[in-house]
Amino acid sequence: MSLTRRDIREKALQSLFQLSVNDELSKEEAMQQALTSENELVDEVETVLVPSYLDMLVSGVMEKQDEIDEKIKSHLENWSLDRLAKTDLIIIRVAIFEMMYVSDVPDRVALNEALEITKKYSDEKSRKFVNGVLANIVNENNEDEAE
């Protein structure tokens, strides 16, 4: 089973979501759950190989979360992080992580991927919100590069 980067971003969302609601879970367990969740027949003992990009996204978002959240907060008008839907927040975090730390993913790609995933997991209002926050960050990044 070969996963596209979008599949991996979705698995990252699922892993990070699991970790956000279950303190007992290890990062490895969360990724295993995300990777094997569609396949109910997977033997509990069997572990699947975690794609390195998935590990990088999940680890990276966890390690850089404070930094990423600061970036998000600077683009929330009259909102606080805890008012955001968990799913939307995690999608935004993954996208910002890619924008800030993954050199081979252009900002626009990270933005578009986030919107596609939001379409699948959230509603239209969420999609507009995610787009608003990330588009502002993309524009800010472009301005920084121009200076």
Summary of the structure (lengths in Angstrom):
residues: 147
radius of gyration: 15.4
end to end distance: 43.8
largest distance: 54.3
contacts: 415
relative contact order: 0.13
helix: 71%
strand: 0%
